[in-house]
Amino acid sequence: MTVTTDRRRLAATPETADEDPLLTHLMTTRVVAITADAPCSTALYLMAATGVRHLPVLDGNRCCGVVFEIDLAHFASGAGSPLCTTLRVGNLTRPAAPLPVTARRSDAARRMQDEHGDAVLVSDQGRLVGIVTATDLVRSLAAAGSEPADEDREEGG
């Protein structure tokens, strides 16, 4: 027996839209990016220096994807790791079509699941404006679950 899921039913209904916030409410707007022609060693250094695990990869003004820390670490850990100094970021870039600023948390979660990644880019009219990671999703869900109900707020006064 085959079970199929209609993806359209997974989107937020109007009455639950407040429970599925826009990505603009949880994205990081301080985006650290790198060019496709940069050495992978530079990407690793940039990640360590800035504390990020994902770097959008730019080719001129166009975002051509994302390089993940795990992919860089995999190649850097190779025998003697000379690959990390000669391999370019573009060789490890995962394609990533950005989500629009009108997308919601559930859209980001679905994209991460579909692409087997843990980050999505956010764009506004073709311009990269943010990044949402799995950590951002977890923080958002945890914060939503910890908000007291209206009657609790009144009692706490």
CYANA upper distance limits for C-alpha pairs under 8 A (distance plus 0.5 A):
  6 ASP  CA     10 LEU  CA      7.98
  7 ARG  CA     11 ALA  CA      7.90
 10 LEU  CA    106 SER  CA      8.44
 11 ALA  CA    106 SER  CA      7.37
 11 ALA  CA    107 ASP  CA      7.95
 12 ALA  CA     16 THR  CA      6.43
 12 ALA  CA     17 ALA  CA      6.14
 12 ALA  CA     20 ASP  CA      7.09
 12 ALA  CA    106 SER  CA      7.98
 13 THR  CA     17 ALA  CA      6.60
 16 THR  CA     20 ASP  CA      7.13
 17 ALA  CA     21 PRO  CA      7.15
 19 GLU  CA    144 ALA  CA      8.14
 20 ASP  CA    104 ARG  CA      6.49
 20 ASP  CA    105 ARG  CA      6.11
 20 ASP  CA    106 SER  CA      6.96
 21 PRO  CA     25 HIS  CA      7.07
 21 PRO  CA     26 LEU  CA      8.47
 21 PRO  CA    104 ARG  CA      6.00
 21 PRO  CA    105 ARG  CA      6.26
 22 LEU  CA     26 LEU  CA      7.99
 22 LEU  CA    101 VAL  CA      7.70
 22 LEU  CA    102 THR  CA      6.75
 22 LEU  CA    103 ALA  CA      6.30
 22 LEU  CA    104 ARG  CA      4.73
 22 LEU  CA    105 ARG  CA      6.63
 23 LEU  CA     27 MET  CA      6.17
 23 LEU  CA    101 VAL  CA      6.79
 23 LEU  CA    102 THR  CA      7.72
 23 LEU  CA    103 ALA  CA      6.46
 23 LEU  CA    104 ARG  CA      5.70
 23 LEU  CA    105 ARG  CA      6.23
 23 LEU  CA    108 ALA  CA      8.26
 23 LEU  CA    122 VAL  CA      8.15
 23 LEU  CA    132 VAL  CA      7.82
 24 THR  CA    101 VAL  CA      6.60
 24 THR  CA    102 THR  CA      8.40
 24 THR  CA    130 GLY  CA      8.45
 26 LEU  CA    132 VAL  CA      7.45
 26 LEU  CA    136 ASP  CA      6.77
 26 LEU  CA    137 LEU  CA      8.06
 26 LEU  CA    140 SER  CA      7.34
 27 MET  CA    122 VAL  CA      8.37
 27 MET  CA    130 GLY  CA      6.20
 27 MET  CA    131 ILE  CA      5.89
 27 MET  CA    132 VAL  CA      5.21
 27 MET  CA    133 THR  CA      8.33
 27 MET  CA    136 ASP  CA      7.54
 28 THR  CA    130 GLY  CA      5.83
 28 THR  CA    131 ILE  CA      5.87
 28 THR  CA    132 VAL  CA      6.82
 29 THR  CA    129 VAL  CA      6.49
 29 THR  CA    130 GLY  CA      4.93
 29 THR  CA    131 ILE  CA      7.26
 30 ARG  CA    130 GLY  CA      7.46
 31 VAL  CA     55 LEU  CA      8.42
 31 VAL  CA     56 PRO  CA      8.34
 31 VAL  CA    129 VAL  CA      8.00
 31 VAL  CA    130 GLY  CA      6.54
 31 VAL  CA    131 ILE  CA      7.32
 32 VAL  CA     50 THR  CA      8.40
 32 VAL  CA     52 VAL  CA      8.28
 32 VAL  CA     55 LEU  CA      6.61
 32 VAL  CA     56 PRO  CA      7.66
 33 ALA  CA     55 LEU  CA      5.49
 33 ALA  CA     56 PRO  CA      5.30
 33 ALA  CA     57 VAL  CA      6.40
 33 ALA  CA     58 LEU  CA      7.44
 34 ILE  CA     38 ALA  CA      7.56
 34 ILE  CA     43 ALA  CA      7.58
 34 ILE  CA     55 LEU  CA      6.86
 34 ILE  CA     56 PRO  CA      6.90
 34 ILE  CA     57 VAL  CA      5.62
 34 ILE  CA     58 LEU  CA      6.55
 35 THR  CA     57 VAL  CA      5.83
 35 THR  CA     58 LEU  CA      5.22
 35 THR  CA     59 ASP  CA      6.48
 35 THR  CA     60 GLY  CA      8.30
 35 THR  CA     89 VAL  CA      7.82
 35 THR  CA     90 GLY  CA      8.26
 36 ALA  CA     57 VAL  CA      6.18
 36 ALA  CA     58 LEU  CA      6.52
 36 ALA  CA     59 ASP  CA      6.55
 36 ALA  CA     88 ARG  CA      7.25
 36 ALA  CA     89 VAL  CA      5.56
 36 ALA  CA     90 GLY  CA      4.69
 36 ALA  CA     91 ASN  CA      8.40
 36 ALA  CA     93 THR  CA      8.32
 37 ASP  CA     88 ARG  CA      6.07
 37 ASP  CA     89 VAL  CA      6.65
 37 ASP  CA     90 GLY  CA      6.64
 38 ALA  CA     42 THR  CA      7.02
 38 ALA  CA     43 ALA  CA      7.78
 38 ALA  CA     88 ARG  CA      6.05
 38 ALA  CA     89 VAL  CA      6.19
 38 ALA  CA     90 GLY  CA      8.29
 39 PRO  CA     43 ALA  CA      7.29
 39 PRO  CA     84 CYS  CA      7.57
 39 PRO  CA     85 THR  CA      6.45
 39 PRO  CA     86 THR  CA      6.88
 39 PRO  CA     87 LEU  CA      6.41
 39 PRO  CA     88 ARG  CA      4.93
 39 PRO  CA     89 VAL  CA      6.36
 40 CYS  CA     44 LEU  CA      6.82
 40 CYS  CA     72 LEU  CA      7.30
 40 CYS  CA     84 CYS  CA      5.74
 40 CYS  CA     85 THR  CA      6.83
 40 CYS  CA     86 THR  CA      8.07
 40 CYS  CA     87 LEU  CA      6.41
 40 CYS  CA     88 ARG  CA      5.81
 40 CYS  CA     89 VAL  CA      5.60
 41 SER  CA     45 TYR  CA      6.73
 41 SER  CA     84 CYS  CA      5.84
 41 SER  CA     85 THR  CA      6.00
 42 THR  CA     46 LEU  CA      6.54
 43 ALA  CA     47 MET  CA      6.63
 43 ALA  CA     55 LEU  CA      8.30
 43 ALA  CA     72 LEU  CA      8.49
 43 ALA  CA     89 VAL  CA      7.64
 44 LEU  CA     48 ALA  CA      6.71
 44 LEU  CA     69 GLU  CA      7.87
 44 LEU  CA     72 LEU  CA      7.44
 44 LEU  CA     73 ALA  CA      8.49
 45 TYR  CA     49 ALA  CA      6.53
 46 LEU  CA     50 THR  CA      6.55
 47 MET  CA     51 GLY  CA      6.03
 47 MET  CA     52 VAL  CA      5.53
 47 MET  CA     53 ARG  CA      6.57
 47 MET  CA     54 HIS  CA      8.09
 47 MET  CA     55 LEU  CA      8.21
 47 MET  CA     69 GLU  CA      8.13
 48 ALA  CA     52 VAL  CA      7.56
 53 ARG  CA     68 PHE  CA      6.67
 53 ARG  CA     69 GLU  CA      5.48
 54 HIS  CA     66 VAL  CA      7.04
 54 HIS  CA     67 VAL  CA      6.33
 54 HIS  CA     68 PHE  CA      5.26
 54 HIS  CA     69 GLU  CA      6.52
 54 HIS  CA    119 ALA  CA      7.87
 55 LEU  CA     66 VAL  CA      6.00
 55 LEU  CA     67 VAL  CA      5.82
 55 LEU  CA     68 PHE  CA      7.18
 56 PRO  CA     63 CYS  CA      7.27
 56 PRO  CA     64 CYS  CA      8.23
 56 PRO  CA     65 GLY  CA      6.34
 56 PRO  CA     66 VAL  CA      4.79
 56 PRO  CA     67 VAL  CA      6.92
 56 PRO  CA    121 LEU  CA      8.21
 57 VAL  CA     63 CYS  CA      6.28
 57 VAL  CA     64 CYS  CA      6.28
 57 VAL  CA     65 GLY  CA      5.83
 57 VAL  CA     66 VAL  CA      5.80
 57 VAL  CA     67 VAL  CA      7.19
 57 VAL  CA     89 VAL  CA      8.21
 57 VAL  CA     90 GLY  CA      7.94
 57 VAL  CA     93 THR  CA      7.54
 58 LEU  CA     62 ARG  CA      6.13
 58 LEU  CA     63 CYS  CA      5.01
 58 LEU  CA     64 CYS  CA      6.32
 58 LEU  CA     65 GLY  CA      7.98
 59 ASP  CA     63 CYS  CA      6.70
 59 ASP  CA     64 CYS  CA      6.93
 63 CYS  CA    128 LEU  CA      7.95
 64 CYS  CA     93 THR  CA      8.34
 64 CYS  CA     95 PRO  CA      6.80
 64 CYS  CA     96 ALA  CA      7.42
 65 GLY  CA     93 THR  CA      6.31
 65 GLY  CA     94 ARG  CA      5.88
 65 GLY  CA     95 PRO  CA      4.82
 65 GLY  CA     96 ALA  CA      4.97
 65 GLY  CA     97 ALA  CA      7.62
 66 VAL  CA     93 THR  CA      5.86
 66 VAL  CA     94 ARG  CA      5.82
 66 VAL  CA     95 PRO  CA      7.07
 66 VAL  CA     96 ALA  CA      6.82
 67 VAL  CA     71 ASP  CA      7.65
 67 VAL  CA     72 LEU  CA      8.09
 67 VAL  CA     89 VAL  CA      7.55
 67 VAL  CA     92 LEU  CA      6.70
 67 VAL  CA     93 THR  CA      5.19
 67 VAL  CA     94 ARG  CA      6.57
 68 PHE  CA     72 LEU  CA      7.09
 68 PHE  CA     93 THR  CA      8.26
 68 PHE  CA     94 ARG  CA      8.44
 69 GLU  CA     73 ALA  CA      6.52
 70 ILE  CA     74 HIS  CA      6.57
 71 ASP  CA     75 PHE  CA      7.08
 71 ASP  CA     92 LEU  CA      7.35
 72 LEU  CA     76 ALA  CA      6.51
 72 LEU  CA     84 CYS  CA      8.33
 72 LEU  CA     92 LEU  CA      7.94
 73 ALA  CA     77 SER  CA      6.45
 74 HIS  CA     78 GLY  CA      7.39
 75 PHE  CA     81 SER  CA      7.51
 75 PHE  CA     83 LEU  CA      7.27
 75 PHE  CA     84 CYS  CA      7.01
 76 ALA  CA     81 SER  CA      5.59
 76 ALA  CA     82 PRO  CA      8.35
 76 ALA  CA     83 LEU  CA      7.38
 76 ALA  CA     84 CYS  CA      5.79
 77 SER  CA     81 SER  CA      6.44
 78 GLY  CA     83 LEU  CA      8.19
 81 SER  CA     85 THR  CA      8.28
 82 PRO  CA     86 THR  CA      7.15
 83 LEU  CA     87 LEU  CA      5.78
 84 CYS  CA     88 ARG  CA      8.40
 87 LEU  CA     91 ASN  CA      7.40
 88 ARG  CA     92 LEU  CA      7.96
 89 VAL  CA     93 THR  CA      6.75
 96 ALA  CA    120 VAL  CA      7.68
 96 ALA  CA    121 LEU  CA      7.72
 97 ALA  CA    121 LEU  CA      7.83
 98 PRO  CA    120 VAL  CA      7.04
 98 PRO  CA    121 LEU  CA      5.09
 98 PRO  CA    122 VAL  CA      5.50
 98 PRO  CA    123 SER  CA      6.23
 98 PRO  CA    128 LEU  CA      8.26
 99 LEU  CA    103 ALA  CA      6.76
 99 LEU  CA    108 ALA  CA      8.13
 99 LEU  CA    120 VAL  CA      7.70
 99 LEU  CA    121 LEU  CA      6.69
 99 LEU  CA    122 VAL  CA      5.34
 99 LEU  CA    123 SER  CA      6.60
100 PRO  CA    122 VAL  CA      6.14
100 PRO  CA    123 SER  CA      5.60
100 PRO  CA    124 ASP  CA      6.36
100 PRO  CA    125 GLN  CA      8.21
101 VAL  CA    122 VAL  CA      6.57
101 VAL  CA    123 SER  CA      6.53
101 VAL  CA    124 ASP  CA      6.26
103 ALA  CA    107 ASP  CA      6.56
103 ALA  CA    108 ALA  CA      8.00
104 ARG  CA    108 ALA  CA      7.15
105 ARG  CA    109 ALA  CA      6.81
105 ARG  CA    137 LEU  CA      7.51
106 SER  CA    110 ARG  CA      6.57
107 ASP  CA    111 ARG  CA      6.64
108 ALA  CA    112 MET  CA      6.64
108 ALA  CA    120 VAL  CA      6.94
108 ALA  CA    132 VAL  CA      7.98
109 ALA  CA    113 GLN  CA      6.72
109 ALA  CA    134 ALA  CA      8.22
109 ALA  CA    137 LEU  CA      8.02
110 ARG  CA    114 ASP  CA      6.59
111 ARG  CA    115 GLU  CA      6.49
111 ARG  CA    120 VAL  CA      7.81
112 MET  CA    116 HIS  CA      6.17
112 MET  CA    117 GLY  CA      5.43
112 MET  CA    118 ASP  CA      6.01
112 MET  CA    119 ALA  CA      6.83
112 MET  CA    120 VAL  CA      7.31
113 GLN  CA    117 GLY  CA      7.22
118 ASP  CA    133 THR  CA      6.12
118 ASP  CA    134 ALA  CA      5.58
119 ALA  CA    131 ILE  CA      7.39
119 ALA  CA    132 VAL  CA      6.03
119 ALA  CA    133 THR  CA      4.61
119 ALA  CA    134 ALA  CA      6.57
120 VAL  CA    131 ILE  CA      6.29
120 VAL  CA    132 VAL  CA      5.87
120 VAL  CA    133 THR  CA      6.96
121 LEU  CA    128 LEU  CA      7.69
121 LEU  CA    129 VAL  CA      8.46
121 LEU  CA    130 GLY  CA      6.52
121 LEU  CA    131 ILE  CA      4.97
121 LEU  CA    132 VAL  CA      6.87
122 VAL  CA    128 LEU  CA      6.53
122 VAL  CA    129 VAL  CA      6.30
122 VAL  CA    130 GLY  CA      5.45
122 VAL  CA    131 ILE  CA      6.11
122 VAL  CA    132 VAL  CA      7.89
123 SER  CA    127 ARG  CA      5.65
123 SER  CA    128 LEU  CA      4.84
123 SER  CA    129 VAL  CA      5.69
123 SER  CA    130 GLY  CA      7.31
124 ASP  CA    128 LEU  CA      7.03
124 ASP  CA    129 VAL  CA      6.96
132 VAL  CA    136 ASP  CA      6.51
132 VAL  CA    137 LEU  CA      7.92
133 THR  CA    137 LEU  CA      7.05
134 ALA  CA    138 VAL  CA      6.77
135 THR  CA    139 ARG  CA      6.66
136 ASP  CA    140 SER  CA      6.59
137 LEU  CA    141 LEU  CA      6.68
138 VAL  CA    142 ALA  CA      6.53
139 ARG  CA    143 ALA  CA      6.55
140 SER  CA    144 ALA  CA      6.68
141 LEU  CA    145 GLY  CA      6.76
142 ALA  CA    146 SER  CA      6.80
143 ALA  CA    147 GLU  CA      7.02
148 PRO  CA    152 ASP  CA      6.29
148 PRO  CA    153 ARG  CA      6.89
149 ALA  CA    153 ARG  CA      7.01
150 ASP  CA    154 GLU  CA      7.08
151 GLU  CA    155 GLU  CA      6.90
152 ASP  CA    156 GLY  CA      6.65
153 ARG  CA    157 GLY  CA      6.82
